[in-house]
Amino acid sequence: MEGQRVEVDGGIMEGGGQILRVSTALSCLLGLPLRVQKIRAGRSTPGLSSGGWRSEIKVLAWPQHLSGLEMIRDLCDGQLEGAEIGSTEITFIPEKIKGGIHTADTKTAGSVCLLMQVSMPCVLFAASPSELRLKGGTNAEMAPQIDYTVMVFKPIVEKFGFTFNCDIKMRGYYPKGGGEVIVRMSPVKQLNPINLTDRGSVTKIYGRAFVAGVLPFKVAKDMAAAAVRCIRKEIRDLYVNIQPVQEPKDQAFGNGNGIIIIAETSTGCLFAGSSLGKRGVTADKVGIDAAEMLLANLRHGGAVDEYLQDQLIVFMALANGVSRIKTGPVTLHTQTAIHFAEQLAKAKFTVKKSEDEDDASKDTYIIECQGIGMTNPNL
């Protein structure tokens, strides 16, 4: 597999772990040797880091970057150099992607959802079914919550023509982590393109407000009630069903609280707003933050919310044909994913303002991609 090595600048655009996730996943899939330099130069602490999870943005120390890189290396028996704390450069030489059982542990509240994001495209093109055992935070800051992954990401990404099973064994929160999720999936021959441009109208709104550990159940009820009140001000004609939940002691490690609210439309589009409790923030504020995030995602007229955008880019790049998604303002994460999907996979993306008259007054875009039609050599 001695091809031309691809050089990636880890300091541009989002400049964070996302460049590592996208570039190593594509390197693994395409069999491209990779060097990433200036890692996290876009953040205030350069280098791969592993300190506290939410201490300060400047040490947003993400052990999951390391565990993500190691997981990709193990998925394909690759060679990885420079993957240690403080490193600003890694080199990666991939080999053949293999199925079977793979374990990744952030040893902290590093996000299992981000581990899933980096590994899922790869194992779709493995030789046999895979089981990913992911350990860390399931409901952690600066990353999707596992409930988002199951309730929004899963049904939409499965439109590319595959299915996966996600079993939440244990939930884990900041700062201890301790969560565990098992993901099972079978490989595919190819991915189908998707078209998510028809938003339809909102038909239902539902969600869950949780407390875990020592936090009183009243906190869950207060988050849910505040969220419902906030949504009712703007959407009066729909029943809003947010369940307060006490996570069972044997299924949650540590203490945490949070909420996720989903809006579903007549065409099957899904949007979410979510928020996590932290010290000094009232239950009402957590509920209102999630509700306001959901309402903002419903205002822009797109067919996917702002968090799904970037998670679909790699799949669009690999699919066999033209994919189109309608979005609100294109996020920096999405622009970053597109940049590296074009550089590494040679997929062709266009981002244009939506021309629908309904969208004229809104900040709505169509992201179109001519996928490369990646084929699984093992099937």
Secondary structure, DSSP 8 states (H G I E B T S, - for coil): -----EEEETTSTT-SHHHHHHHHHHHHHHT--EEEESTTTTSSS-S---S-SSS-GGG---HHHHHHHHHHHHHTT-EEES-STT-S-EEEE------EEEEEE-SSS-BHHHHHHHHHHHHTTSSS-EEEEEEEBSB-TTS--HHHIIIIIHHHHGGGT--EEEEEEEEEBTTTB-EEEEEEE---S-----EE-----EEEEEEEEEEETTS-HHHHHHHHHHHHHHHHHH--SS-EEEEEEE--GGGEES-EEEEEEEEEETTS-EEEEEEE--TT--HHHHHHHHHHHHHHHHHT--SS-HHHHHHHHHHHHHSSSEEEEEESS--HHHHHHHHHIIIII--EEEEEE---GGGTTS--EEEEEE------TT-
